[in-house]
Amino acid sequence: ISATALVLAPGCADEVQKRERTLLFAVDGLEWSVVLPLLEAGRMPTLAGLIERGSHGRLTTTEPTFSPVIWTTIATGRPPAEHGITGFERRTGSGRALFTSRERRTKAFWNILSDAGLRVDVVGWWLTYPVEPISGVMVAQTNTALQSDVAANRGIRKGSLIVGQGQQVHPPDREAEFFGVAEDVERRLPGLLREIFGPAAESEDPQLASLFRASLWSLRADAVYAEIGRRLAREDADLLAVYFGGTDVVGHRFWRYREPERFSHPPSPEAIARLGSVIDAYYSYVDGLIGSILAEAGGGVRVIVVSDHGMQAFRTDAAYPPEARGKALISGNHLDAPAGVWVASGPGIEAGEARPRADGPLPVVGSVFDVLPTLLALSTLPKGDDMPGNAMRGVLRPDVWAGRPASLPSHDTPAWLAERERLASEPPAMLDVERRKQLRELGYIE
């Protein structure tokens, strides 16, 4: 794709149609054992269509399975020791602080594609706050708030955009538009919960209600990111990347209700009847979000759906004692690195096998290190020799594989590295009480 494709004159519709645009959906904690029966039941039609027309399989991941670490590995193609994001928190002279985008030490796909003159839009990806100047739009997954905001009890929630808080949107002239999206989602949230989950979201039981209350921030985020994604899909980006995290959060919260037979002390029959379908309902909802963005993008686009890891039962021997009532205890986790999901379809993607069965085997198509080299090959850009992964041969059509450009030593230029070092040396001016509370509740930090 040439840089001149970004400035086509009005009336060049045929040329625009020939461009190979890519939509990349990052779906946190998406688990094949949940996806497969939903495919068979017809409840994830968007993903089913992509699988029928393209490739699918398991994507091996790394340990520890912490989202900021793995999503940064996917974005950079580099291991944590090199990209610099090693967990949720980092040590500081006075204690610990959450990682931000400033601590990332290697280029991500949004930097590499921008350098090549392509437009890239990124919505909600981990560790994008503060936003970076790229040749496109970036909406940060905001994990921190100014100390003054925390003192005034205005902590930024994941997925929220607060008017007056800078560095959440690039370019800044789109802040007002996206702030309006967040405000609209906030107004619609109660109805949206009923739409997704039905009566299950309105339980008067304190512990059951707490599960939804503790998940609300991620559901809000997904709705915000989806609406922004739909708007950007109508525009002219060569790559649009949209992150959804609610699949991970409902997996943590509601697993014992979906698979009660896995637990020594299962929930009551009434709780199972009410909450046993929550995870499936949310997977179907996210499938619909992806479909709505694809509808706005039009035909002929390349689509990639990827998860950082899977999910499975956790604390299966826990008794969930009465004193836990009112607390949203976790029952799903991914600490031993279950493989993630890979689905891709469109220009340059090899058509694979038929739709997988719930009781059938799934091929391993690659690892999280292979995602960026594959994306670069599809964009006719070289991978760096410092990237340990490779383009996934079984995923790419033979002509794309044969036409891969030669690699180069690294995409990290001395000037870019010097600027990153300068940013990382600035004293931290951010603090996030609420975000740290969310991470503690999910069992990620002490």
Secondary structure, DSSP 8 states (H G I E B T S, - for coil): --GGGGG--TT-HHHHHHS--EEEEEETT--HHHHHHHHHTTS-HHHHHHHHHSEEEEEE--SS--HHHHHHHHHHSS-HHHH---SSEEEETTEEEE--GGG--S--HHHHHHHTT--EEEES-TT--S----SS-EE-----EEHHHHHTT----TT---TT--SSEESGGGHHHHHHHHHHHHHHHHHHHHHHHGGGGG--SHHHHHHHHHHHHHHHHHHHHHHHHHHHHTS--SEEEEEE-HHHHHHHHHHHHHSGGG-SS---HHHHHHHTTHHHHHHHHHHHHHHHHHHHH-SS-EEEEE-S---EE--TT----GGGTTS----EE-TT---EEEEEESTTB---SS---TTS---EEEEGGGHHHHHHHHTT---BTT------TTTB-HHHHHT----BS-S--HHHHHHHHHHHHS---EE-HHHHHHHHHTTS--
